[in-house]
């Protein structure tokens, strides 16, 4: 068995065949670096990005078959800050993070919504993830097989510290990153709760894995949106929550402290 193999090719799944080679056949380094901000926020709230873009300067473009996402630049606290919407789902978000790193961004914060797995998480409650359960596929291409990937402790400390300074309520715990939004069954949700997951989303494990693989810090903020904590799903009209832009600015401030 070679060092990069996850086991006998006849018995193990290909996703477990971790290869630590930092260069792919199609490599993000093919994108030339540019004069871009060191700090960047990955904001999953499309309406927030669209609003802020009106007063921002286009910085660079992130491309996929789904279309082009523009990364914008603003001045925040007298410092340059980039922001962009990283798509939806682990593969696209990871690819866009890779492209941003290749362009020259070096410190990141992400903010998004997540489904509440525990009943005490009211709509809008801020969650600072401490780790993500790797129930998606992308992270296995960046880190050896393991059940979860931790958020760097320094990033958790910075995020929690800023929220505490401002007197904002928050909780810290694990998030469950999964590709199968229609396969979040009651039994699987119960198992995730038992191992400490507070919320469920699609991208955190992949983004954290890319950040660790490329050696860049990444802080993460989520807010409790819809609820999977009861017998039936509750939408709670979570995408209309009025705290989404505020979460972006919190992520921006945290990013500048990294």
matplotlib code that plots the C-alpha trace (Angstrom):
import matplotlib.pyplot as plt

x = [0.0, 1.4, 1.6, -1.2, -3.7, -6.5, -6.3, -6.6, -8.2, -10.4, -12.0, -11.9, -13.9, -12.0, -13.0, -10.7, -7.7, -6.2, -3.3, -1.3, 0.1, -0.6, -0.9, -3.8, -3.9, -6.2, -4.7, -5.9, -2.4, -3.1, -5.0, -2.4, -2.3, -3.5, -3.5, -6.3, -7.2, -5.5, -8.8, -12.0, -15.5, -17.4, -21.0, -23.7, -26.4, -26.9, -29.1, -26.5, -23.7, -26.0, -26.8, -23.2, -21.9, -23.7, -21.0, -18.1, -15.4, -15.2, -12.0, -11.8, -14.1, -14.9, -16.0, -17.9, -20.4, -23.1, -22.0, -19.6, -19.5, -17.8, -15.6, -15.9, -13.6, -14.5, -12.6, -13.7, -12.0, -9.5, -8.5, -9.1, -11.7, -12.9, -16.3, -18.1, -20.9, -19.3, -22.2, -24.1, -22.7, -19.3, -17.7, -18.4, -17.7, -14.3, -13.4, -14.2, -12.1, -9.3, -9.6, -9.6, -6.4, -4.8, -5.7, -3.9, -6.4, -4.9, -7.3, -11.0, -14.2, -17.4, -21.0, -24.2, -27.4, -27.9, -30.7, -31.2, -30.8, -31.6, -34.9, -33.2, -31.7, -34.1, -34.3, -31.3, -29.1, -25.5, -23.4, -19.6, -18.7, -15.9, -15.8, -17.7, -18.7, -17.5, -20.6, -19.9, -17.4, -15.1, -13.2, -11.8, -9.8, -8.0, -7.5, -7.0, -10.1, -11.5, -14.9, -14.6, -12.4, -11.8, -12.0, -8.6, -8.9, -7.5, -10.2, -12.9, -11.4, -11.3, -14.9, -16.3, -14.3, -15.7, -19.3, -18.7, -17.2, -20.4, -22.7, -24.2, -25.5, -24.0, -23.3, -20.3, -20.5, -20.2, -22.0, -23.0, -21.9, -23.9, -24.5, -27.8, -30.4, -33.2, -31.5, -31.4, -33.4, -34.6, -32.2, -29.2, -30.1, -30.4, -27.0, -25.5, -27.1, -25.6, -22.1, -22.6, -23.9, -26.1, -26.8, -26.6, -25.4, -23.6, -20.2, -18.3, -16.4, -15.1, -14.1, -12.3, -10.5, -9.4, -8.2, -6.2, -4.7, -3.7, -2.5, -4.8, -6.9, -10.7, -13.2, -16.9, -20.2, -23.6, -27.1, -29.9, -32.4, -35.0, -35.4, -35.0, -35.3, -38.9, -41.1, -41.5, -39.4, -40.1, -39.1, -39.4, -39.1, -35.4, -34.2, -36.0, -34.4, -33.3, -30.0, -28.2, -26.4, -25.4, -23.8, -21.8, -20.4, -19.5, -17.7, -15.9, -14.7, -13.6, -11.8, -9.7, -8.6, -7.2]
y = [0.0, 3.4, 6.3, 8.1, 5.2, 4.8, 1.0, -1.8, -0.4, -3.4, -3.0, 0.7, 3.5, 5.9, 8.8, 7.3, 7.3, 10.5, 12.0, 14.8, 16.1, 19.8, 20.2, 18.9, 18.3, 21.3, 23.5, 26.8, 28.1, 28.4, 31.5, 34.4, 36.3, 39.9, 42.9, 41.8, 42.3, 40.0, 39.5, 38.1, 37.2, 34.3, 35.4, 32.9, 35.5, 36.5, 39.5, 40.9, 40.6, 42.2, 45.1, 45.7, 45.4, 48.6, 50.6, 48.3, 47.9, 44.6, 42.9, 39.5, 36.9, 33.4, 31.2, 27.9, 26.4, 27.8, 31.3, 33.9, 35.2, 38.6, 39.2, 42.8, 45.0, 47.6, 49.6, 48.5, 50.1, 51.7, 48.3, 46.5, 43.7, 41.4, 39.6, 37.2, 34.7, 31.2, 29.4, 26.6, 23.1, 21.9, 21.4, 24.9, 26.7, 24.8, 25.7, 29.4, 29.4, 27.8, 30.5, 33.3, 31.9, 31.6, 35.3, 36.3, 36.4, 34.9, 35.3, 34.4, 34.3, 32.7, 33.4, 31.6, 30.0, 26.5, 24.2, 23.9, 20.4, 21.2, 22.9, 25.6, 27.2, 30.1, 31.6, 33.9, 32.6, 32.9, 29.7, 29.6, 26.2, 24.4, 21.5, 20.1, 16.5, 15.4, 14.0, 15.5, 14.4, 17.4, 17.5, 13.9, 15.3, 17.7, 15.9, 12.2, 10.3, 11.3, 11.9, 15.6, 18.6, 21.2, 24.9, 26.3, 27.2, 30.7, 31.4, 30.2, 32.3, 35.4, 34.9, 34.2, 37.0, 39.6, 38.5, 38.6, 42.1, 43.3, 41.5, 39.3, 35.9, 32.9, 29.2, 27.1, 23.6, 21.2, 21.5, 18.7, 19.2, 17.0, 16.8, 15.1, 17.8, 15.4, 12.6, 14.3, 11.6, 11.6, 8.7, 10.5, 13.8, 12.1, 10.6, 14.0, 15.5, 12.8, 13.7, 17.4, 18.9, 22.0, 22.7, 21.2, 22.9, 21.9, 23.6, 24.1, 20.8, 21.4, 25.0, 24.2, 21.3, 23.6, 26.2, 23.7, 22.1, 25.5, 26.9, 29.8, 30.8, 30.6, 31.7, 30.6, 32.1, 30.5, 31.5, 29.1, 29.2, 26.5, 23.8, 20.0, 19.6, 18.5, 15.8, 17.8, 20.4, 24.1, 26.7, 29.6, 31.8, 31.7, 33.2, 36.4, 36.8, 40.5, 39.7, 38.4, 41.6, 42.1, 38.7, 39.7, 42.7, 40.6, 38.2, 41.1, 42.4, 38.9, 38.4, 41.6, 40.2, 37.0]
z = [0.0, -1.0, 1.5, -0.3, -0.4, 2.0, 1.7, -0.7, -3.9, -4.1, -0.7, 0.2, -1.4, -3.7, -1.4, 1.3, -1.0, 0.3, -1.7, 0.0, -3.3, -3.2, -7.0, -9.0, -12.8, -12.8, -10.2, -8.7, -9.1, -12.8, -11.9, -11.6, -8.3, -8.3, -6.0, -3.8, -0.1, 2.4, 4.2, 2.6, 3.8, 2.3, 2.7, 1.8, 1.8, -1.8, -1.0, 1.4, -1.2, -3.8, -1.5, -0.5, -4.0, -5.0, -3.0, -3.7, -6.3, -8.3, -7.3, -9.1, -10.6, -9.5, -12.4, -12.7, -15.1, -12.8, -13.7, -12.6, -9.0, -8.5, -5.5, -4.4, -2.3, 0.3, 2.9, 6.4, 9.5, 7.1, 5.8, 2.5, 2.7, -0.1, 0.0, -2.2, -2.3, -2.5, -4.1, -2.5, -1.6, -0.6, -4.0, -5.4, -2.1, -1.8, -5.4, -4.9, -1.7, -3.7, -6.4, -3.8, -2.2, -5.6, -6.3, -3.1, -0.2, 2.9, 5.9, 5.8, 7.6, 6.5, 7.5, 6.7, 7.9, 9.3, 10.4, 14.1, 15.5, 19.1, 20.2, 22.4, 19.3, 18.6, 15.1, 14.7, 17.5, 16.5, 16.5, 16.5, 15.2, 17.0, 14.5, 11.5, 11.1, 7.6, 6.1, 2.7, 0.0, -0.7, 2.6, 2.0, -1.0, 1.3, 4.6, 5.6, 6.5, 9.9, 11.4, 11.8, 11.1, 13.9, 13.5, 14.5, 18.2, 17.7, 15.2, 17.6, 20.4, 18.2, 17.0, 20.5, 22.0, 19.6, 20.3, 24.0, 23.8, 22.1, 24.5, 21.8, 22.8, 21.0, 21.5, 20.5, 19.3, 16.3, 13.0, 10.7, 7.1, 4.7, 1.0, 1.2, 2.2, 1.6, 3.5, 6.9, 8.5, 12.1, 13.0, 11.5, 13.1, 16.4, 16.1, 15.2, 18.3, 20.4, 19.3, 20.0, 16.7, 17.2, 13.5, 10.0, 6.8, 3.6, 3.4, 6.6, 6.7, 3.1, 3.7, 6.9, 5.1, 2.3, 4.7, 6.7, 3.6, 2.1, 5.5, 5.8, 8.8, 8.5, 11.1, 10.9, 12.0, 11.5, 12.6, 13.5, 10.7, 10.0, 12.6, 12.4, 16.1, 16.4, 14.9, 11.7, 9.8, 10.6, 8.0, 10.5, 7.3, 8.1, 4.8, 5.7, 9.1, 9.5, 11.2, 8.1, 7.2, 10.8, 10.8, 7.7, 9.5, 12.5, 10.2, 8.6, 12.0, 13.0, 9.7, 10.3, 13.7, 12.2]

ax = plt.figure().add_subplot(projection="3d")
ax.plot(x, y, z, "-o")
ax.set_aspect("equal")
plt.show()
